[in-house]
Amino acid sequence: MESGLSARRPAGPGGLVTGADMTDSDMTGTHSRTEGWQTLAGLARRGAERRPTVAAVRWRDGEGVWRTRSYADAWRESEEIARGLMALGLRPGDRVAIQSALRPEWSFTLLGAAASGLVLVSLLPTTVPEEITHVMNDSGATVLICEDADQWAKVTAVRPRLPALRHIVLIDAPDGADGVMTLAELRALGREQIPSAALRRREDAVRPDDLLVIIYTSGTTGPKKGCALSHGNYVSVLRAHPAPPPQPADAPPGLSNGTLYVVTGPHTIALLMQLLTWWSGYTLAYFSGGSPERMLREIRETTPKILPLVPLVLERIYSAVLGSRPEGERRRLVEQARLGLQVRERRARGESLPAELGRWFDEAEAGVFAEVRAHFGGRVRRVTVSGAAVSQDLLAFFLGCGVPVVECYGMTETAAAVTSNSPDDYRLGTVGRPLPGVEVDIAPDGEVLVRGGNVFCGYWGYDEGRFGAVRDGWLHTGDLGEIDEDGRLRLLGRKKEVIQLSHGMAVTPHPLERQLRASPLISHAVLYGESRPHLVALLTLDERHASAWAAERGLPTDLGALVRRPELLRELDGVVARANSRLQEYYRAKAFTVLDRDLSVGTGELTISLKVARPVVYALHRERFEALYD
């Protein structure tokens, strides 16, 4: 399905399309007020100067109460962390690592590192001791900030193998943690030993080419590589981000531009969202962790204006919207959303509507569509989805209900951004046009190439000229794609994930996997078939929706029992048949198997960004896959 909304200038010769191809109207709303900013060193300080009393961050404490810190508080804590790190002897360009869930102290450490010319190394809270050893030794980080006793224990287990590590700092120190510095003590040390003027001199000395962060890719094979990203990389992306709408004339001075709710951990998307908060004056709300149900509840509670999601989270919201409704009502809602999308697109083109259709739409807009939007808090202006393939039927459903959800595209090596749709100018099936200042081209073999100020400095410790990720200024992304007649990028899969069937046909698994995940019953779908005559599929169930489906039919709601019931297998057989019918023969799955649990990060089947780690899934479930060919 394509949107009927406005199309603009087509791609240039050879498929090349650039942000410069956008018209002047594309550029309206970008951050002219920050054009003079070349680095992010002064980001926290400027936020405190402009909006000292506004809430910069919100988080839920151990008792479940939402707490806040103002922009002035955030700068004070960031400054003290920076001065404390300087007191430990860290010089510009030195690396400091943080191993923690996303929380205010994570953001304050990032801002403090930026202000003092240090390079932050991100270690996820799920990182195991072997990975800690690799990342710490590869980056040469001399200070590691740990969240709590659990993270500290991981580091302690490999401490003899970390020769460069000089200091460990704990955010939440357990009782009896003698001999280990706490974050509060680090801040006190900075206040006592390093004057504010010394930090300001460091801030003024930071240059656009100086590194800001090293983010280790979550790759599925081999040792992780550190993507080295500079201040200039992120400034180029932030400048391209649409500015918040102007505040009402009677708004209190320094009012927040709204809440930006971050669900994911501190990888590339979440890191960009933290910087965007201070750049644009939002209030950043952090997911407190736990079950998907808690996450969905917090989205409603925080009423975000900006909501970045990975496809899996959007699929869970879809399941929550439909899961509590009877089957007939679910079908009606899907049909209403389909009609709602047609009405919205006709209105966007300025077409008139029959009076009866207009009345129906207005009633649905105030009724059932408003109920769907309430799952997003009711005030959201932009829901961006990136990080993996997403079902177009899912996007069409939410767009039809008036949720401004659009796809965008980026990767760690591009500071998380390359292209984007917008809620008022999108095309389903694409990830949008290049951001201003970014060029996108397609190589002869179909690989997506990117060039611009967002492209990273290279992999830490690698000779980029020899390694070859960036050649002649172009980043070779490893993604396959095409550019349509209006300059929008359409992704087709990963070069390394193409499956070569035994009769020579090379197929990408993503089209069928997207179709299968459009079913509320299915959480994940993984295709298999290298050197085999046809594709087969491994399916996992969305527990919430599958349990509701089973309860309606008097079937066991426990997944272990449910996956053996013929009623479920017949239902899934229909889902697979309908998905197959939309694709060419070679892209279809001839058989499937169903797990009695979902894929998880803990087993290695999902990366921290919730992408499927195919080699791990193939290795763990090879016997199940192969049995489908018997």
C-alpha positions in Angstrom: 0.0 0.0 0.0 1.3 3.4 -0.9 0.4 6.7 0.7 -1.3 9.2 -1.5 0.5 12.1 0.2 2.7 14.5 -1.6 5.6 13.3 -3.6 8.7 15.5 -4.2 11.8 15.6 -6.3 13.0 12.3 -7.7 16.4 10.7 -7.2 19.3 12.0 -9.2 21.1 10.1 -12.0 22.2 6.6 -11.1 19.8 6.5 -8.1 21.8 9.0 -6.0 19.6 11.0 -3.7 20.7 13.6 -1.2 19.3 15.7 1.5 20.2 18.7 -0.7 17.5 17.4 -3.2 14.9 18.5 -0.7 13.0 21.7 -1.4 13.1 24.6 1.0 9.9 23.5 2.6 11.7 20.3 3.7 14.2 22.4 5.7 11.6 24.4 7.6 11.6 23.7 11.3 15.2 22.6 11.5 17.3 24.1 14.2 18.4 27.5 12.9 18.7 28.7 16.5 21.5 26.2 17.0 23.4 26.7 13.7 26.4 28.1 15.6 26.9 24.9 17.6 29.8 22.9 16.3 30.2 20.4 19.2 28.1 19.1 22.1 30.6 20.1 24.8 28.3 22.9 26.1 25.0 21.1 25.7 24.2 20.6 29.3 25.4 24.1 30.3 23.3 25.8 27.6 20.3 23.8 28.7 20.7 25.0 32.2 21.1 28.6 31.0 18.0 28.5 28.8 15.5 26.5 30.9 17.0 26.1 34.5 13.7 25.2 36.2 12.3 22.9 33.5 12.3 19.1 34.1 15.1 17.6 32.1 14.6 14.0 33.2 11.9 11.8 34.7 12.3 8.4 36.2 10.5 6.0 38.5 12.2 5.3 41.8 12.3 2.1 43.7 8.9 2.8 45.2 7.3 3.4 41.9 7.1 7.2 42.3 8.0 9.4 39.3 10.9 11.8 40.1 12.4 14.7 38.2 15.6 16.6 37.8 15.6 20.1 36.3 18.0 21.3 33.5 19.9 23.2 36.2 20.2 20.1 38.4 21.3 18.0 35.3 24.1 20.5 34.5 25.3 20.6 38.1 25.5 16.8 38.3 27.1 16.5 34.8 29.6 19.2 35.7 30.6 17.5 38.9 31.0 14.1 37.2 33.2 15.8 34.6 35.3 17.5 37.2 35.6 14.3 39.2 36.9 12.4 36.1 39.4 15.2 35.6 40.5 14.9 39.2 41.2 11.2 38.5 43.7 12.3 35.9 41.7 11.8 32.7 42.9 14.0 29.9 41.1 15.0 26.6 40.6 12.0 24.4 40.8 9.4 27.3 38.1 6.8 27.5 35.6 6.3 30.3 33.2 3.4 30.2 29.8 3.1 31.7 27.9 -0.2 32.3 24.4 0.5 33.4 20.8 0.5 32.3 19.5 3.8 30.9 18.9 6.2 33.8 19.6 9.8 34.7 23.2 9.1 35.8 23.9 7.6 32.4 22.8 10.8 30.7 24.7 13.0 33.2 27.9 10.9 32.6 27.5 11.3 28.8 27.0 15.1 29.1 30.0 15.4 31.6 32.2 13.4 29.2 31.2 15.7 26.3 32.0 18.8 28.4 35.4 17.6 29.4 36.6 16.2 26.1 36.5 12.6 27.2 35.2 9.7 25.1 32.4 7.6 26.6 32.4 3.8 26.0 29.0 2.2 26.3 28.7 -1.2 28.0 25.2 -2.6 28.1 23.9 -4.0 31.5 23.5 -7.4 29.8 27.3 -7.5 28.9 28.9 -10.7 30.1 32.4 -10.8 31.7 34.1 -12.0 28.5 32.7 -9.1 26.5 33.6 -6.7 29.3 37.2 -7.9 28.9 37.2 -7.4 25.2 35.5 -3.9 25.2 37.6 -2.5 28.1 40.9 -3.7 26.7 40.0 -2.8 23.1 39.0 0.7 24.0 41.7 1.3 26.6 39.2 2.8 29.1 40.8 3.6 32.4 37.6 4.3 34.4 34.5 2.2 34.5 31.3 3.4 36.0 29.1 0.5 37.1 25.4 0.7 38.0 25.2 -1.6 41.0 26.6 -4.6 42.8 25.5 -7.0 40.0 27.5 -5.1 37.4 30.4 -4.7 39.8 30.6 -8.4 40.3 31.0 -9.0 36.6 33.9 -6.6 36.5 35.5 -8.1 39.6 35.4 -11.5 38.0 37.7 -10.3 35.2 39.6 -7.5 36.9 43.0 -9.2 36.7 42.6 -9.3 32.9 42.0 -5.5 32.7 45.5 -3.9 32.9 44.4 -0.4 31.8 41.5 -0.1 34.3 42.5 2.2 37.2 39.2 3.1 38.8 35.8 1.6 39.3 32.9 3.9 40.3 29.5 2.6 41.5 26.3 4.5 41.0 24.4 2.4 43.5 26.9 1.1 46.0 25.9 -1.9 48.2 26.6 -2.0 51.9 30.1 -3.1 52.6 31.5 -1.9 49.3 34.7 -0.7 50.9 37.5 0.5 48.7 35.3 1.3 45.8 34.4 4.9 44.9 30.8 5.8 44.6 29.5 8.3 42.0 28.6 10.7 44.9 32.2 10.5 46.0 33.5 11.1 42.5 31.3 14.2 42.3 32.6 15.4 45.7 36.2 14.9 44.5 35.5 17.1 41.5 34.0 19.9 43.6 37.0 19.8 45.9 39.9 19.5 43.4 38.9 20.9 40.0 37.6 24.5 39.6 34.7 25.2 37.3 36.9 27.4 35.2 39.2 24.5 34.4 36.2 22.5 33.1 35.1 25.5 31.0 38.6 25.6 29.4 38.3 22.0 28.5 34.8 22.6 27.1 36.0 25.4 24.9 38.8 23.3 23.5 36.6 20.5 22.2 36.5 20.4 18.3 33.9 18.8 16.0 36.3 16.0 14.9 36.9 15.0 18.6 35.4 11.7 19.5 32.3 11.7 21.7 31.5 8.0 22.1 32.6 4.5 21.1 29.7 2.2 20.7 30.4 -1.5 20.3 28.2 -3.1 17.7 26.0 -5.9 18.8 27.2 -8.1 15.9 26.3 -11.8 15.8 29.7 -13.3 14.9 33.3 -12.5 15.9 34.5 -9.9 18.4 32.5 -6.7 18.6 33.9 -3.6 16.9 33.8 -0.2 18.4 32.1 2.5 16.2 34.0 5.7 16.9 31.6 8.7 16.6 32.5 12.4 16.9 30.8 15.5 18.2 30.4 16.6 14.5 28.7 13.3 13.6 25.9 13.9 16.1 25.7 17.7 15.5 25.0 17.0 11.8 22.1 14.6 12.7 20.6 16.9 15.4 20.6 19.9 13.1 18.5 17.9 10.6 15.9 17.0 13.2 12.7 18.9 13.0 12.4 21.6 15.6 9.6 21.4 18.2 6.6 23.7 17.4 6.8 27.1 19.0 5.4 27.4 22.5 2.1 29.2 23.0 2.5 32.9 23.7 1.1 32.5 27.2 3.3 29.4 28.1 5.4 29.8 31.2 9.0 30.7 30.5 11.3 27.7 30.0 8.4 25.2 29.5 9.4 21.8 28.3 8.7 21.0 24.6 7.1 17.8 25.8 8.2 14.3 26.9 10.5 12.1 25.0 10.1 8.5 26.3 13.0 6.1 25.7 12.2 2.4 25.9 15.4 0.9 24.6 18.8 0.6 26.4 21.8 2.9 25.9 22.7 1.8 22.4 22.8 4.0 19.4 19.1 5.1 19.2 18.8 5.8 22.9 22.1 7.7 22.9 20.8 10.0 20.1 17.5 10.5 21.9 19.4 11.6 25.0 21.3 14.2 23.0 18.1 15.3 21.2 16.4 15.9 24.6 19.0 18.6 25.5 19.2 19.9 22.0 15.5 20.5 21.6 14.4 21.1 25.2 12.3 18.0 25.8 11.8 16.1 29.1 13.4 12.7 28.9 11.5 9.9 30.6 13.2 6.5 31.1 11.6 3.1 31.0 12.0 1.7 34.5 12.5 -1.9 33.3 10.4 -5.0 33.8 7.5 -6.5 31.9 6.1 -5.3 28.5 2.9 -4.5 30.4 4.8 -2.0 32.6 6.3 -0.4 29.5 2.9 0.0 27.9 1.6 1.5 31.1 4.4 3.9 31.4 3.9 5.1 27.8 0.4 6.0 28.7 1.5 7.7 32.0 4.2 9.8 30.5 2.0 11.0 27.5 5.1 11.5 25.3 5.3 13.7 22.3 8.2 11.9 20.8 8.4 8.1 21.0 11.2 6.1 19.3 10.4 2.4 19.1 11.9 -0.7 17.6 9.4 -2.9 15.7 9.1 -5.4 18.5 7.7 -2.8 20.9 5.3 -1.5 18.2 4.1 -5.1 17.7 3.5 -5.4 21.5 1.4 -2.3 21.5 -0.6 -3.7 18.5 -1.1 -6.9 20.5 -2.3 -4.8 23.5 -4.7 -2.9 21.3 -6.3 -6.0 19.9 -5.6 -8.6 22.5 -8.5 -7.7 24.9 -11.1 -7.6 22.2 -13.3 -10.5 20.9 -12.2 -11.8 17.6 -15.1 -10.2 15.6 -14.4 -6.8 17.2 -10.7 -7.2 16.3 -11.5 -7.8 12.6 -13.9 -4.8 12.6 -11.2 -2.5 14.1 -8.7 -3.6 11.5 -11.2 -2.8 8.7 -12.0 0.6 10.3 -8.4 1.5 10.5 -8.0 0.6 6.8 -10.9 2.9 5.9 -9.6 5.5 8.2 -6.2 5.6 6.4 -8.0 6.1 3.1 -10.0 9.0 4.5 -6.9 10.7 6.0 -5.1 10.4 2.7 -8.0 11.8 0.7 -8.2 14.7 3.1 -4.5 15.3 2.8 -4.9 15.5 -1.0 -7.7 18.1 -0.5 -10.5 15.8 -1.8 -14.0 16.1 -0.6 -15.7 13.2 1.2 -19.3 11.9 1.0 -21.2 13.3 4.0 -22.0 9.9 5.4 -18.3 8.8 5.2 -17.3 12.1 6.9 -19.7 11.6 9.7 -18.5 8.0 10.2 -14.9 9.1 10.3 -15.5 11.9 12.8 -17.3 9.4 15.1 -14.5 6.9 14.8 -11.9 9.6 15.4 -13.5 10.6 18.7 -14.3 7.0 19.7 -12.4 3.9 18.7 -9.4 5.7 17.1 -9.0 7.8 20.2 -8.9 4.6 22.2 -6.0 3.3 20.1 -4.1 6.6 20.4 -4.5 6.4 24.2 -2.1 3.4 24.2 0.5 6.0 23.1 -0.4 8.5 25.8 -2.8 10.5 23.6 -0.4 13.4 22.9 2.2 11.8 20.6 3.4 13.9 17.7 5.9 11.5 16.2 6.4 7.7 16.7 9.6 6.7 14.8 10.3 3.0 14.1 13.7 1.8 13.1 16.3 -0.9 13.9 14.7 -3.8 12.0 12.1 -4.6 9.4 8.5 -3.8 10.4 5.2 -5.0 9.0 3.6 -2.5 6.6 0.1 -3.7 7.7 1.0 -2.7 11.2 2.1 0.8 10.2 -1.1 1.2 8.0 -3.2 0.1 11.0 -1.8 2.8 13.3 -1.7 5.5 10.6 -5.4 4.8 10.0 -6.1 5.3 13.7 -4.3 8.6 13.6 -1.1 7.6 15.3 1.8 9.5 13.6 4.0 6.5 13.2 6.7 6.5 10.5 9.7 4.5 9.5 13.2 5.9 9.5 16.6 4.3 8.8 20.1 4.6 10.4 22.8 2.5 12.0 25.4 2.9 14.6 28.0 3.9 12.0 25.8 6.9 10.9 25.0 8.2 14.4 21.6 6.4 14.2 20.2 8.4 11.3 20.3 8.4 7.5 16.7 8.8 6.1 13.3 9.5 7.6 9.7 9.7 6.6 7.5 12.3 8.4 3.9 12.1 9.6 2.7 14.5 6.9 4.9 13.2 4.1 5.5 9.4 4.1 5.2 6.4 1.8 4.5 3.0 3.3 7.2 0.5 2.3 10.0 3.1 2.4 12.2 4.5 5.1 12.0 8.0 3.7 14.3 10.5 2.1 17.9 11.3 3.2 18.3 13.9 6.0 19.7 17.2 5.0 23.4 16.9 4.3 23.2 13.2 3.7 23.7 11.4 0.4 22.4 7.9 -0.4 23.3 5.8 -3.5 22.9 2.2 -4.5 25.9 0.1 -5.6 25.7 -2.1 -8.6 25.1 -5.1 -6.4 22.2 -3.4 -4.6 24.1 -2.3 -1.5 23.0 1.0 0.2 25.8 3.5 0.3 25.8 6.6 2.6 27.9 9.7 2.6 27.7 12.8 4.9 28.6 14.4 8.2 26.8 11.6 10.1 29.2 8.9 8.8 31.4 7.7 11.7 35.2 8.1 12.0 35.8 4.3 11.6 36.1 1.3 13.8 38.3 1.9 16.9 41.7 0.3 16.4 41.1 -0.6 12.8 43.0 0.8 9.8 39.9 2.1 7.9 41.8 2.4 4.7 42.5 -1.4 4.9 39.3 -2.5 6.6 37.1 -0.8 4.0 33.8 0.0 5.6 34.2 3.5 4.2 35.6 3.8 0.7 36.0 7.1 -1.1 33.9 8.7 1.5 31.0 6.2 1.1 29.9 4.0 3.9 29.1 0.5 2.6 26.1 -0.3 4.9 25.7 -4.0 4.2 22.0 -3.3 3.6 20.2 -4.0 0.3 17.9 -1.3 -1.1 16.5 0.7 -3.9 15.5 4.3 -4.4 12.0 5.0 -5.8 11.0 7.7 -8.2 10.5 10.3 -5.4 13.9 9.8 -3.8 12.7 7.5 -1.0 14.8 4.6 0.1 13.2 1.1 0.2 15.2 -1.5 2.2 15.2 -5.1 0.8 17.3 -6.9 3.4 20.9 -7.6 4.5 23.6 -8.7 2.1 24.8 -11.3 4.7 21.3 -12.5 5.4 20.5 -13.5 1.8 19.6 -17.2 1.7 21.0 -19.2 -1.2 18.6 -22.0 -2.0 20.0 -25.3 -3.4 18.8 -24.6 -7.0 20.7 -21.3 -7.1 18.0 -18.8 -6.2 19.1 -16.1 -3.7 16.2 -14.8 -1.5 16.0 -12.4 1.4 14.0 -13.6 4.4 12.6 -10.2 5.4 9.4 -9.9 3.2 7.9 -13.1 4.5 9.1 -12.5 8.1 7.4 -9.1 8.0 4.1 -10.6 6.7 4.1 -13.3 9.4 4.8 -10.9 12.2 1.8 -8.8 11.1 -0.3 -11.5 12.8 -1.0 -10.6 16.5 -0.4 -14.3 17.3 3.2 -14.2 16.1 6.0 -12.5 18.0 9.0 -13.6 15.9 9.5 -15.5 12.6 12.9 -16.7 11.4 13.3 -18.3 8.0 15.9 -21.0 7.2 17.0 -22.6 3.9 20.6 -22.2 3.0 21.5 -24.9 0.4 18.1 -26.4 0.9 15.4 -26.6 -1.8 12.9 -24.2 -0.1 12.4 -22.0 2.9 11.0 -23.1 6.3 10.1 -21.0 9.3 10.5 -21.0 13.0 7.7 -19.2 14.8 7.3 -17.9 18.3 4.0 -16.8 19.9 3.0 -13.4 21.3 2.2 -14.7 24.8 -0.5 -12.1 25.6 -2.4 -12.4 22.4 -2.0 -16.2 22.1 -3.3 -16.7 25.7 -6.3 -14.5 24.9 -6.9 -16.4 21.7 -6.7 -19.7 23.5 -9.0 -18.6 26.3 -11.7 -17.6 23.9 -11.7 -21.2 22.5 -11.4 -23.0 25.8 -7.9 -24.1 25.1 -4.9 -24.2 27.5 -3.4 -20.7 27.8 0.0 -22.1 28.8 2.3 -21.8 25.8 3.9 -25.2 26.4 0.6 -26.9 26.1 -0.9 -24.6 23.5 1.8 -25.1 20.8 0.8 -28.8 20.7 -2.9 -28.2 20.1 -4.1 -28.9 16.5 -6.4 -25.8 16.7 -3.4 -23.5 17.1 -1.5 -25.2 14.3 -4.5 -24.9 11.9 -4.7 -21.2 12.8 -1.0 -20.7 12.2 -1.2 -22.7 9.0 -3.7 -20.2 7.7 -1.5 -17.3 8.7 1.5 -18.8 6.9 -0.7 -19.5 3.8 -2.0 -15.9 3.6 1.5 -14.5 4.0 2.9 -16.9 1.3 0.1 -15.8 -1.1 1.5 -12.3 -1.2 5.0 -13.4 -2.3 6.7 -15.1 -5.2 7.2 -18.8 -5.0 10.8 -18.9 -3.9 10.0 -16.5 -1.0 7.4 -18.8 0.5 7.8 -21.1 3.5 6.8 -24.7 2.8 6.7 -25.7 6.5 6.9 -24.2 10.0 7.6 -25.2 13.6 6.5 -23.3 16.8 8.6 -22.8 19.9 6.9 -22.9 23.3 8.7 -19.7 24.4 9.8 -16.4 22.7 13.3 -15.6 21.5 15.3 -13.6 24.1 18.3 -11.5 24.7 19.4 -13.8 27.5 19.8 -16.8 25.2 21.6 -14.7 22.6 18.8 -15.2 20.1 18.1 -11.4 20.1 20.6 -8.6 20.2 20.2 -5.8 22.7 18.5 -3.8 20.0 16.0 -6.7 19.7 17.1 -7.8 16.3 17.2 -11.5 15.5 20.7 -13.0 15.8 20.3 -15.5 13.0 23.5 -17.5 13.5 22.5 -18.1 17.2 18.9 -19.0 16.3 20.2 -21.4 13.6 22.7 -23.0 15.9 20.3 -23.5 18.8 17.4 -24.8 16.7 19.1 -26.5 13.8 17.6 -29.9 14.5 14.1 -28.4 14.5 14.8 -26.6 11.2 16.3 -29.7 9.6 13.4 -31.9 10.8 11.0 -29.8 8.6 12.7 -31.2 5.5 12.1 -34.8 6.4 
